[in-house]
Amino acid sequence: MFLLLNHQKLAAFLHTKKLVLECYRIVSFFPKNENFCLASQIRRAALSVHLNFSEAGSRKSLVERKRFYEIARGSLIERILHLI
């Protein structure tokens, strides 16, 4: 039914999707006053990892793919630091 793109075949794609869902689950336990600060940053960083990884899969140029993988990597590190 839907177009299956190259990035959806990779195990890392499934892991980044799980990361987003887990981050949303974790921040649901945060105090209400964190909803628009730290919780929001964690959700955005996790989603950025997933979206940039997906975006990389749509690029034909290896240079462009690497650039999006680097952005995803940076967002992953940011998300880890938020949770620490």
PyMOL Python script that loads the backbone (N, CA, C, O; Angstrom):
from pymol import cmd

cmd.read_pdbstr("""\
ATOM      1  N   MET A   1       0.825  -1.183   0.000  1.00  0.00           N
ATOM      2  CA  MET A   1       0.000   0.000   0.000  1.00  0.00           C
ATOM      3  C   MET A   1       0.870   1.247   0.000  1.00  0.00           C
ATOM      4  O   MET A   1       0.726   2.106  -0.869  1.00  0.00           O
ATOM      5  N   PHE A   2       1.783   1.351   0.982  1.00  0.00           N
ATOM      6  CA  PHE A   2       2.646   2.518   1.086  1.00  0.00           C
ATOM      7  C   PHE A   2       3.994   2.231   0.451  1.00  0.00           C
ATOM      8  O   PHE A   2       4.415   1.078   0.357  1.00  0.00           O
ATOM      9  N   LEU A   3       4.655   3.267   0.023  1.00  0.00           N
ATOM     10  CA  LEU A   3       5.986   3.166  -0.543  1.00  0.00           C
ATOM     11  C   LEU A   3       6.975   2.819   0.559  1.00  0.00           C
ATOM     12  O   LEU A   3       7.027   3.515   1.574  1.00  0.00           O
ATOM     13  N   LEU A   4       7.757   1.764   0.387  1.00  0.00           N
ATOM     14  CA  LEU A   4       8.762   1.379   1.376  1.00  0.00           C
ATOM     15  C   LEU A   4      10.108   1.942   0.930  1.00  0.00           C
ATOM     16  O   LEU A   4      10.714   1.448  -0.021  1.00  0.00           O
ATOM     17  N   LEU A   5      10.568   2.973   1.621  1.00  0.00           N
ATOM     18  CA  LEU A   5      11.830   3.624   1.266  1.00  0.00           C
ATOM     19  C   LEU A   5      13.001   2.875   1.878  1.00  0.00           C
ATOM     20  O   LEU A   5      12.813   2.084   2.801  1.00  0.00           O
ATOM     21  N   ASN A   6      14.197   3.112   1.379  1.00  0.00           N
ATOM     22  CA  ASN A   6      15.391   2.396   1.829  1.00  0.00           C
ATOM     23  C   ASN A   6      15.637   2.493   3.325  1.00  0.00           C
ATOM     24  O   ASN A   6      16.026   1.503   3.944  1.00  0.00           O
ATOM     25  N   HIS A   7      15.423   3.651   3.918  1.00  0.00           N
ATOM     26  CA  HIS A   7      15.718   3.823   5.335  1.00  0.00           C
ATOM     27  C   HIS A   7      14.801   2.979   6.216  1.00  0.00           C
ATOM     28  O   HIS A   7      15.172   2.641   7.340  1.00  0.00           O
ATOM     29  N   GLN A   8      13.617   2.634   5.726  1.00  0.00           N
ATOM     30  CA  GLN A   8      12.681   1.845   6.517  1.00  0.00           C
ATOM     31  C   GLN A   8      13.107   0.380   6.615  1.00  0.00           C
ATOM     32  O   GLN A   8      12.586  -0.363   7.446  1.00  0.00           O
ATOM     33  N   LYS A   9      14.043  -0.032   5.777  1.00  0.00           N
ATOM     34  CA  LYS A   9      14.541  -1.398   5.798  1.00  0.00           C
ATOM     35  C   LYS A   9      15.679  -1.572   6.808  1.00  0.00           C
ATOM     36  O   LYS A   9      16.060  -2.698   7.131  1.00  0.00           O
ATOM     37  N   LEU A  10      16.212  -0.471   7.297  1.00  0.00           N
ATOM     38  CA  LEU A  10      17.357  -0.532   8.208  1.00  0.00           C
ATOM     39  C   LEU A  10      16.907  -0.719   9.656  1.00  0.00           C
ATOM     40  O   LEU A  10      15.906  -0.148  10.089  1.00  0.00           O
ATOM     41  N   ALA A  11      17.660  -1.524  10.387  1.00  0.00           N
ATOM     42  CA  ALA A  11      17.354  -1.757  11.809  1.00  0.00           C
ATOM     43  C   ALA A  11      17.428  -0.456  12.600  1.00  0.00           C
ATOM     44  O   ALA A  11      16.659  -0.256  13.540  1.00  0.00           O
ATOM     45  N   ALA A  12      18.340   0.417  12.229  1.00  0.00           N
ATOM     46  CA  ALA A  12      18.494   1.688  12.947  1.00  0.00           C
ATOM     47  C   ALA A  12      17.236   2.532  12.849  1.00  0.00           C
ATOM     48  O   ALA A  12      16.921   3.273  13.780  1.00  0.00           O
ATOM     49  N   PHE A  13      16.511   2.438  11.745  1.00  0.00           N
ATOM     50  CA  PHE A  13      15.254   3.182  11.593  1.00  0.00           C
ATOM     51  C   PHE A  13      14.258   2.750  12.664  1.00  0.00           C
ATOM     52  O   PHE A  13      13.602   3.586  13.285  1.00  0.00           O
ATOM     53  N   LEU A  14      14.149   1.454  12.874  1.00  0.00           N
ATOM     54  CA  LEU A  14      13.235   0.948  13.900  1.00  0.00           C
ATOM     55  C   LEU A  14      13.679   1.373  15.298  1.00  0.00           C
ATOM     56  O   LEU A  14      12.847   1.651  16.162  1.00  0.00           O
ATOM     57  N   HIS A  15      14.991   1.422  15.516  1.00  0.00           N
ATOM     58  CA  HIS A  15      15.505   1.848  16.818  1.00  0.00           C
ATOM     59  C   HIS A  15      15.224   3.325  17.081  1.00  0.00           C
ATOM     60  O   HIS A  15      14.888   3.708  18.201  1.00  0.00           O
ATOM     61  N   THR A  16      15.362   4.147  16.049  1.00  0.00           N
ATOM     62  CA  THR A  16      15.075   5.571  16.249  1.00  0.00           C
ATOM     63  C   THR A  16      13.584   5.801  16.490  1.00  0.00           C
ATOM     64  O   THR A  16      13.203   6.707  17.231  1.00  0.00           O
ATOM     65  N   LYS A  17      12.747   4.984  15.866  1.00  0.00           N
ATOM     66  CA  LYS A  17      11.308   5.079  16.097  1.00  0.00           C
ATOM     67  C   LYS A  17      10.978   4.698  17.544  1.00  0.00           C
ATOM     68  O   LYS A  17      10.171   5.359  18.197  1.00  0.00           O
ATOM     69  N   LYS A  18      11.606   3.634  18.036  1.00  0.00           N
ATOM     70  CA  LYS A  18      11.415   3.219  19.429  1.00  0.00           C
ATOM     71  C   LYS A  18      11.925   4.287  20.386  1.00  0.00           C
ATOM     72  O   LYS A  18      11.337   4.503  21.445  1.00  0.00           O
ATOM     73  N   LEU A  19      13.014   4.955  20.021  1.00  0.00           N
ATOM     74  CA  LEU A  19      13.576   6.026  20.844  1.00  0.00           C
ATOM     75  C   LEU A  19      12.547   7.144  21.033  1.00  0.00           C
ATOM     76  O   LEU A  19      12.351   7.633  22.145  1.00  0.00           O
ATOM     77  N   VAL A  20      11.901   7.537  19.951  1.00  0.00           N
ATOM     78  CA  VAL A  20      10.893   8.598  20.027  1.00  0.00           C
ATOM     79  C   VAL A  20       9.760   8.187  20.963  1.00  0.00           C
ATOM     80  O   VAL A  20       9.363   8.952  21.842  1.00  0.00           O
ATOM     81  N   LEU A  21       9.252   6.996  20.771  1.00  0.00           N
ATOM     82  CA  LEU A  21       8.144   6.522  21.609  1.00  0.00           C
ATOM     83  C   LEU A  21       8.546   6.437  23.076  1.00  0.00           C
ATOM     84  O   LEU A  21       7.768   6.804  23.956  1.00  0.00           O
ATOM     85  N   GLU A  22       9.754   5.957  23.342  1.00  0.00           N
ATOM     86  CA  GLU A  22      10.228   5.838  24.726  1.00  0.00           C
ATOM     87  C   GLU A  22      10.434   7.217  25.363  1.00  0.00           C
ATOM     88  O   GLU A  22      10.115   7.408  26.536  1.00  0.00           O
ATOM     89  N   CYS A  23      10.956   8.161  24.609  1.00  0.00           N
ATOM     90  CA  CYS A  23      11.134   9.514  25.145  1.00  0.00           C
ATOM     91  C   CYS A  23       9.789  10.146  25.489  1.00  0.00           C
ATOM     92  O   CYS A  23       9.648  10.788  26.530  1.00  0.00           O
ATOM     93  N   TYR A  24       8.810   9.966  24.620  1.00  0.00           N
ATOM     94  CA  TYR A  24       7.473  10.492  24.919  1.00  0.00           C
ATOM     95  C   TYR A  24       6.905   9.843  26.182  1.00  0.00           C
ATOM     96  O   TYR A  24       6.260  10.509  26.992  1.00  0.00           O
ATOM     97  N   ARG A  25       7.150   8.535  26.346  1.00  0.00           N
ATOM     98  CA  ARG A  25       6.672   7.842  27.532  1.00  0.00           C
ATOM     99  C   ARG A  25       7.359   8.371  28.787  1.00  0.00           C
ATOM    100  O   ARG A  25       6.702   8.622  29.797  1.00  0.00           O
ATOM    101  N   ILE A  26       8.673   8.539  28.726  1.00  0.00           N
ATOM    102  CA  ILE A  26       9.446   8.999  29.887  1.00  0.00           C
ATOM    103  C   ILE A  26       9.012  10.393  30.317  1.00  0.00           C
ATOM    104  O   ILE A  26       8.794  10.634  31.504  1.00  0.00           O
ATOM    105  N   VAL A  27       8.883  11.313  29.365  1.00  0.00           N
ATOM    106  CA  VAL A  27       8.554  12.696  29.742  1.00  0.00           C
ATOM    107  C   VAL A  27       7.122  12.833  30.246  1.00  0.00           C
ATOM    108  O   VAL A  27       6.771  13.846  30.851  1.00  0.00           O
ATOM    109  N   SER A  28       6.299  11.824  30.001  1.00  0.00           N
ATOM    110  CA  SER A  28       4.936  11.888  30.535  1.00  0.00           C
ATOM    111  C   SER A  28       4.931  11.819  32.060  1.00  0.00           C
ATOM    112  O   SER A  28       3.938  12.169  32.697  1.00  0.00           O
ATOM    113  N   PHE A  29       6.044  11.365  32.644  1.00  0.00           N
ATOM    114  CA  PHE A  29       6.169  11.289  34.101  1.00  0.00           C
ATOM    115  C   PHE A  29       6.798  12.549  34.708  1.00  0.00           C
ATOM    116  O   PHE A  29       6.876  12.682  35.929  1.00  0.00           O
ATOM    117  N   PHE A  30       7.241  13.463  33.854  1.00  0.00           N
ATOM    118  CA  PHE A  30       7.859  14.693  34.336  1.00  0.00           C
ATOM    119  C   PHE A  30       6.803  15.574  35.000  1.00  0.00           C
ATOM    120  O   PHE A  30       5.615  15.464  34.694  1.00  0.00           O
ATOM    121  N   PRO A  31       7.239  16.452  35.911  1.00  0.00           N
ATOM    122  CA  PRO A  31       6.294  17.411  36.505  1.00  0.00           C
ATOM    123  C   PRO A  31       5.693  18.310  35.423  1.00  0.00           C
ATOM    124  O   PRO A  31       6.316  18.557  34.391  1.00  0.00           O
ATOM    125  N   LYS A  32       4.495  18.786  35.668  1.00  0.00           N
ATOM    126  CA  LYS A  32       3.786  19.628  34.687  1.00  0.00           C
ATOM    127  C   LYS A  32       4.585  20.871  34.298  1.00  0.00           C
ATOM    128  O   LYS A  32       4.524  21.317  33.152  1.00  0.00           O
ATOM    129  N   ASN A  33       5.338  21.432  35.255  1.00  0.00           N
ATOM    130  CA  ASN A  33       6.088  22.654  34.953  1.00  0.00           C
ATOM    131  C   ASN A  33       7.248  22.409  33.974  1.00  0.00           C
ATOM    132  O   ASN A  33       7.842  23.367  33.480  1.00  0.00           O
ATOM    133  N   GLU A  34       7.576  21.149  33.691  1.00  0.00           N
ATOM    134  CA  GLU A  34       8.641  20.831  32.730  1.00  0.00           C
ATOM    135  C   GLU A  34       8.100  20.577  31.328  1.00  0.00           C
ATOM    136  O   GLU A  34       8.880  20.364  30.399  1.00  0.00           O
ATOM    137  N   ASN A  35       6.797  20.594  31.160  1.00  0.00           N
ATOM    138  CA  ASN A  35       6.208  20.270  29.858  1.00  0.00           C
ATOM    139  C   ASN A  35       6.684  21.179  28.735  1.00  0.00           C
ATOM    140  O   ASN A  35       6.843  20.720  27.604  1.00  0.00           O
ATOM    141  N   PHE A  36       6.913  22.449  29.019  1.00  0.00           N
ATOM    142  CA  PHE A  36       7.288  23.383  27.959  1.00  0.00           C
ATOM    143  C   PHE A  36       8.770  23.711  27.967  1.00  0.00           C
ATOM    144  O   PHE A  36       9.210  24.620  27.263  1.00  0.00           O
ATOM    145  N   CYS A  37       9.534  22.987  28.750  1.00  0.00           N
ATOM    146  CA  CYS A  37      10.973  23.245  28.817  1.00  0.00           C
ATOM    147  C   CYS A  37      11.731  21.959  28.493  1.00  0.00           C
ATOM    148  O   CYS A  37      11.904  21.607  27.326  1.00  0.00           O
ATOM    149  N   LEU A  38      12.174  21.272  29.521  1.00  0.00           N
ATOM    150  CA  LEU A  38      13.007  20.089  29.324  1.00  0.00           C
ATOM    151  C   LEU A  38      12.261  18.978  28.587  1.00  0.00           C
ATOM    152  O   LEU A  38      12.819  18.362  27.679  1.00  0.00           O
ATOM    153  N   ALA A  39      11.019  18.716  28.962  1.00  0.00           N
ATOM    154  CA  ALA A  39      10.248  17.651  28.298  1.00  0.00           C
ATOM    155  C   ALA A  39      10.112  17.940  26.804  1.00  0.00           C
ATOM    156  O   ALA A  39      10.256  17.041  25.976  1.00  0.00           O
ATOM    157  N   SER A  40       9.839  19.182  26.470  1.00  0.00           N
ATOM    158  CA  SER A  40       9.704  19.578  25.075  1.00  0.00           C
ATOM    159  C   SER A  40      11.018  19.394  24.322  1.00  0.00           C
ATOM    160  O   SER A  40      11.019  18.921  23.185  1.00  0.00           O
ATOM    161  N   GLN A  41      12.118  19.758  24.936  1.00  0.00           N
ATOM    162  CA  GLN A  41      13.431  19.607  24.305  1.00  0.00           C
ATOM    163  C   GLN A  41      13.769  18.138  24.067  1.00  0.00           C
ATOM    164  O   GLN A  41      14.318  17.783  23.025  1.00  0.00           O
ATOM    165  N   ILE A  42      13.438  17.288  25.039  1.00  0.00           N
ATOM    166  CA  ILE A  42      13.711  15.854  24.896  1.00  0.00           C
ATOM    167  C   ILE A  42      12.885  15.278  23.750  1.00  0.00           C
ATOM    168  O   ILE A  42      13.404  14.521  22.930  1.00  0.00           O
ATOM    169  N   ARG A  43      11.611  15.632  23.689  1.00  0.00           N
ATOM    170  CA  ARG A  43      10.754  15.141  22.603  1.00  0.00           C
ATOM    171  C   ARG A  43      11.269  15.612  21.249  1.00  0.00           C
ATOM    172  O   ARG A  43      11.350  14.830  20.301  1.00  0.00           O
ATOM    173  N   ARG A  44      11.616  16.895  21.162  1.00  0.00           N
ATOM    174  CA  ARG A  44      12.094  17.440  19.881  1.00  0.00           C
ATOM    175  C   ARG A  44      13.409  16.804  19.454  1.00  0.00           C
ATOM    176  O   ARG A  44      13.595  16.506  18.274  1.00  0.00           O
ATOM    177  N   ALA A  45      14.330  16.589  20.406  1.00  0.00           N
ATOM    178  CA  ALA A  45      15.621  15.992  20.066  1.00  0.00           C
ATOM    179  C   ALA A  45      15.446  14.552  19.594  1.00  0.00           C
ATOM    180  O   ALA A  45      16.084  14.133  18.628  1.00  0.00           O
ATOM    181  N   ALA A  46      14.586  13.795  20.269  1.00  0.00           N
ATOM    182  CA  ALA A  46      14.349  12.403  19.865  1.00  0.00           C
ATOM    183  C   ALA A  46      13.713  12.354  18.484  1.00  0.00           C
ATOM    184  O   ALA A  46      14.106  11.540  17.648  1.00  0.00           O
ATOM    185  N   LEU A  47      12.745  13.209  18.241  1.00  0.00           N
ATOM    186  CA  LEU A  47      12.086  13.249  16.942  1.00  0.00           C
ATOM    187  C   LEU A  47      13.069  13.688  15.857  1.00  0.00           C
ATOM    188  O   LEU A  47      13.002  13.206  14.726  1.00  0.00           O
ATOM    189  N   SER A  48      13.968  14.591  16.195  1.00  0.00           N
ATOM    190  CA  SER A  48      14.972  15.055  15.245  1.00  0.00           C
ATOM    191  C   SER A  48      15.891  13.909  14.811  1.00  0.00           C
ATOM    192  O   SER A  48      16.264  13.818  13.642  1.00  0.00           O
ATOM    193  N   VAL A  49      16.251  13.042  15.750  1.00  0.00           N
ATOM    194  CA  VAL A  49      17.079  11.871  15.410  1.00  0.00           C
ATOM    195  C   VAL A  49      16.352  11.041  14.355  1.00  0.00           C
ATOM    196  O   VAL A  49      16.920  10.701  13.318  1.00  0.00           O
ATOM    197  N   HIS A  50      15.108  10.725  14.629  1.00  0.00           N
ATOM    198  CA  HIS A  50      14.312   9.881  13.728  1.00  0.00           C
ATOM    199  C   HIS A  50      14.112  10.543  12.364  1.00  0.00           C
ATOM    200  O   HIS A  50      14.280   9.899  11.329  1.00  0.00           O
ATOM    201  N   LEU A  51      13.757  11.815  12.365  1.00  0.00           N
ATOM    202  CA  LEU A  51      13.477  12.503  11.106  1.00  0.00           C
ATOM    203  C   LEU A  51      14.731  12.707  10.261  1.00  0.00           C
ATOM    204  O   LEU A  51      14.686  12.546   9.042  1.00  0.00           O
ATOM    205  N   ASN A  52      15.845  13.058  10.895  1.00  0.00           N
ATOM    206  CA  ASN A  52      17.081  13.252  10.128  1.00  0.00           C
ATOM    207  C   ASN A  52      17.622  11.934   9.595  1.00  0.00           C
ATOM    208  O   ASN A  52      18.187  11.891   8.502  1.00  0.00           O
ATOM    209  N   PHE A  53      17.454  10.863  10.355  1.00  0.00           N
ATOM    210  CA  PHE A  53      17.849   9.546   9.856  1.00  0.00           C
ATOM    211  C   PHE A  53      17.018   9.188   8.626  1.00  0.00           C
ATOM    212  O   PHE A  53      17.544   8.686   7.633  1.00  0.00           O
ATOM    213  N   SER A  54      15.724   9.450   8.705  1.00  0.00           N
ATOM    214  CA  SER A  54      14.830   9.180   7.575  1.00  0.00           C
ATOM    215  C   SER A  54      15.183  10.056   6.376  1.00  0.00           C
ATOM    216  O   SER A  54      15.193   9.594   5.235  1.00  0.00           O
ATOM    217  N   GLU A  55      15.471  11.317   6.649  1.00  0.00           N
ATOM    218  CA  GLU A  55      15.844  12.251   5.582  1.00  0.00           C
ATOM    219  C   GLU A  55      17.123  11.787   4.886  1.00  0.00           C
ATOM    220  O   GLU A  55      17.240  11.901   3.666  1.00  0.00           O
ATOM    221  N   ALA A  56      18.063  11.273   5.640  1.00  0.00           N
ATOM    222  CA  ALA A  56      19.315  10.773   5.063  1.00  0.00           C
ATOM    223  C   ALA A  56      19.036   9.647   4.084  1.00  0.00           C
ATOM    224  O   ALA A  56      19.680   9.552   3.039  1.00  0.00           O
ATOM    225  N   GLY A  57      18.078   8.794   4.421  1.00  0.00           N
ATOM    226  CA  GLY A  57      17.747   7.677   3.555  1.00  0.00           C
ATOM    227  C   GLY A  57      17.166   8.085   2.218  1.00  0.00           C
ATOM    228  O   GLY A  57      17.181   7.299   1.270  1.00  0.00           O
ATOM    229  N   SER A  58      16.658   9.294   2.128  1.00  0.00           N
ATOM    230  CA  SER A  58      16.070   9.758   0.873  1.00  0.00           C
ATOM    231  C   SER A  58      17.085  10.458  -0.027  1.00  0.00           C
ATOM    232  O   SER A  58      16.776  10.800  -1.168  1.00  0.00           O
ATOM    233  N   ARG A  59      18.278  10.668   0.481  1.00  0.00           N
ATOM    234  CA  ARG A  59      19.304  11.380  -0.300  1.00  0.00           C
ATOM    235  C   ARG A  59      20.099  10.424  -1.166  1.00  0.00           C
ATOM    236  O   ARG A  59      20.468   9.334  -0.730  1.00  0.00           O
ATOM    237  N   LYS A  60      20.360  10.835  -2.387  1.00  0.00           N
ATOM    238  CA  LYS A  60      21.128   9.991  -3.310  1.00  0.00           C
ATOM    239  C   LYS A  60      22.627  10.175  -3.112  1.00  0.00           C
ATOM    240  O   LYS A  60      23.403   9.235  -3.288  1.00  0.00           O
ATOM    241  N   SER A  61      23.025  11.366  -2.752  1.00  0.00           N
ATOM    242  CA  SER A  61      24.436  11.680  -2.597  1.00  0.00           C
ATOM    243  C   SER A  61      24.950  11.184  -1.236  1.00  0.00           C
ATOM    244  O   SER A  61      24.321  11.423  -0.205  1.00  0.00           O
ATOM    245  N   LEU A  62      26.072  10.508  -1.244  1.00  0.00           N
ATOM    246  CA  LEU A  62      26.682  10.020  -0.003  1.00  0.00           C
ATOM    247  C   LEU A  62      27.049  11.180   0.918  1.00  0.00           C
ATOM    248  O   LEU A  62      26.920  11.071   2.137  1.00  0.00           O
ATOM    249  N   VAL A  63      27.499  12.273   0.345  1.00  0.00           N
ATOM    250  CA  VAL A  63      27.861  13.449   1.136  1.00  0.00           C
ATOM    251  C   VAL A  63      26.633  13.996   1.866  1.00  0.00           C
ATOM    252  O   VAL A  63      26.703  14.330   3.048  1.00  0.00           O
ATOM    253  N   GLU A  64      25.520  14.081   1.156  1.00  0.00           N
ATOM    254  CA  GLU A  64      24.289  14.564   1.788  1.00  0.00           C
ATOM    255  C   GLU A  64      23.798  13.603   2.865  1.00  0.00           C
ATOM    256  O   GLU A  64      23.371  14.033   3.937  1.00  0.00           O
ATOM    257  N   ARG A  65      23.857  12.303   2.582  1.00  0.00           N
ATOM    258  CA  ARG A  65      23.435  11.306   3.581  1.00  0.00           C
ATOM    259  C   ARG A  65      24.253  11.441   4.853  1.00  0.00           C
ATOM    260  O   ARG A  65      23.711  11.436   5.959  1.00  0.00           O
ATOM    261  N   LYS A  66      25.563  11.561   4.684  1.00  0.00           N
ATOM    262  CA  LYS A  66      26.445  11.696   5.855  1.00  0.00           C
ATOM    263  C   LYS A  66      26.101  12.937   6.673  1.00  0.00           C
ATOM    264  O   LYS A  66      26.143  12.908   7.903  1.00  0.00           O
ATOM    265  N   ARG A  67      25.763  14.017   5.990  1.00  0.00           N
ATOM    266  CA  ARG A  67      25.409  15.262   6.683  1.00  0.00           C
ATOM    267  C   ARG A  67      24.174  15.054   7.557  1.00  0.00           C
ATOM    268  O   ARG A  67      24.150  15.504   8.702  1.00  0.00           O
ATOM    269  N   PHE A  68      23.158  14.387   7.039  1.00  0.00           N
ATOM    270  CA  PHE A  68      21.944  14.140   7.825  1.00  0.00           C
ATOM    271  C   PHE A  68      22.199  13.143   8.948  1.00  0.00           C
ATOM    272  O   PHE A  68      21.611  13.258  10.024  1.00  0.00           O
ATOM    273  N   TYR A  69      23.081  12.153   8.704  1.00  0.00           N
ATOM    274  CA  TYR A  69      23.438  11.232   9.785  1.00  0.00           C
ATOM    275  C   TYR A  69      24.161  11.972  10.906  1.00  0.00           C
ATOM    276  O   TYR A  69      23.959  11.672  12.083  1.00  0.00           O
ATOM    277  N   GLU A  70      24.993  12.925  10.547  1.00  0.00           N
ATOM    278  CA  GLU A  70      25.696  13.723  11.564  1.00  0.00           C
ATOM    279  C   GLU A  70      24.721  14.582  12.373  1.00  0.00           C
ATOM    280  O   GLU A  70      24.869  14.717  13.588  1.00  0.00           O
ATOM    281  N   ILE A  71      23.741  15.152  11.708  1.00  0.00           N
ATOM    282  CA  ILE A  71      22.730  15.942  12.414  1.00  0.00           C
ATOM    283  C   ILE A  71      21.961  15.033  13.372  1.00  0.00           C
ATOM    284  O   ILE A  71      21.701  15.411  14.514  1.00  0.00           O
ATOM    285  N   ALA A  72      21.598  13.834  12.907  1.00  0.00           N
ATOM    286  CA  ALA A  72      20.886  12.874  13.762  1.00  0.00           C
ATOM    287  C   ALA A  72      21.752  12.495  14.957  1.00  0.00           C
ATOM    288  O   ALA A  72      21.256  12.391  16.079  1.00  0.00           O
ATOM    289  N   ARG A  73      23.029  12.291  14.720  1.00  0.00           N
ATOM    290  CA  ARG A  73      23.961  11.949  15.802  1.00  0.00           C
ATOM    291  C   ARG A  73      24.023  13.066  16.839  1.00  0.00           C
ATOM    292  O   ARG A  73      24.017  12.803  18.041  1.00  0.00           O
ATOM    293  N   GLY A  74      24.083  14.300  16.379  1.00  0.00           N
ATOM    294  CA  GLY A  74      24.107  15.442  17.291  1.00  0.00           C
ATOM    295  C   GLY A  74      22.849  15.519  18.136  1.00  0.00           C
ATOM    296  O   GLY A  74      22.916  15.810  19.330  1.00  0.00           O
ATOM    297  N   SER A  75      21.703  15.259  17.524  1.00  0.00           N
ATOM    298  CA  SER A  75      20.441  15.270  18.265  1.00  0.00           C
ATOM    299  C   SER A  75      20.390  14.141  19.276  1.00  0.00           C
ATOM    300  O   SER A  75      19.831  14.302  20.362  1.00  0.00           O
ATOM    301  N   LEU A  76      20.969  12.999  18.929  1.00  0.00           N
ATOM    302  CA  LEU A  76      21.009  11.871  19.859  1.00  0.00           C
ATOM    303  C   LEU A  76      21.850  12.213  21.085  1.00  0.00           C
ATOM    304  O   LEU A  76      21.458  11.915  22.213  1.00  0.00           O
ATOM    305  N   ILE A  77      22.992  12.828  20.868  1.00  0.00           N
ATOM    306  CA  ILE A  77      23.854  13.243  21.981  1.00  0.00           C
ATOM    307  C   ILE A  77      23.133  14.284  22.836  1.00  0.00           C
ATOM    308  O   ILE A  77      23.205  14.238  24.064  1.00  0.00           O
ATOM    309  N   GLU A  78      22.446  15.214  22.195  1.00  0.00           N
ATOM    310  CA  GLU A  78      21.679  16.224  22.925  1.00  0.00           C
ATOM    311  C   GLU A  78      20.623  15.569  23.810  1.00  0.00           C
ATOM    312  O   GLU A  78      20.455  15.949  24.969  1.00  0.00           O
ATOM    313  N   ARG A  79      19.920  14.596  23.268  1.00  0.00           N
ATOM    314  CA  ARG A  79      18.876  13.904  24.014  1.00  0.00           C
ATOM    315  C   ARG A  79      19.465  13.144  25.198  1.00  0.00           C
ATOM    316  O   ARG A  79      18.878  13.135  26.280  1.00  0.00           O
ATOM    317  N   ILE A  80      20.595  12.519  25.009  1.00  0.00           N
ATOM    318  CA  ILE A  80      21.263  11.791  26.109  1.00  0.00           C
ATOM    319  C   ILE A  80      21.622  12.758  27.238  1.00  0.00           C
ATOM    320  O   ILE A  80      21.419  12.458  28.414  1.00  0.00           O
ATOM    321  N   LEU A  81      22.154  13.911  26.865  1.00  0.00           N
ATOM    322  CA  LEU A  81      22.532  14.909  27.883  1.00  0.00           C
ATOM    323  C   LEU A  81      21.315  15.444  28.609  1.00  0.00           C
ATOM    324  O   LEU A  81      21.385  15.714  29.808  1.00  0.00           O
ATOM    325  N   HIS A  82      20.206  15.604  27.912  1.00  0.00           N
ATOM    326  CA  HIS A  82      18.968  16.051  28.584  1.00  0.00           C
ATOM    327  C   HIS A  82      18.580  15.066  29.678  1.00  0.00           C
ATOM    328  O   HIS A  82      18.215  15.466  30.783  1.00  0.00           O
ATOM    329  N   LEU A  83      18.659  13.792  29.368  1.00  0.00           N
ATOM    330  CA  LEU A  83      18.218  12.783  30.336  1.00  0.00           C
ATOM    331  C   LEU A  83      19.190  12.599  31.503  1.00  0.00           C
ATOM    332  O   LEU A  83      18.800  12.181  32.594  1.00  0.00           O
ATOM    333  N   ILE A  84      20.445  12.915  31.254  1.00  0.00           N
ATOM    334  CA  ILE A  84      21.425  12.843  32.364  1.00  0.00           C
ATOM    335  C   ILE A  84      21.152  13.950  33.345  1.00  0.00           C
ATOM    336  O   ILE A  84      21.855  14.073  34.348  1.00  0.00           O
TER     337      ILE A  84
END
""", "prot")
cmd.dss("prot")
cmd.show_as("cartoon", "prot")
cmd.util.cbc("prot")
cmd.orient("prot")
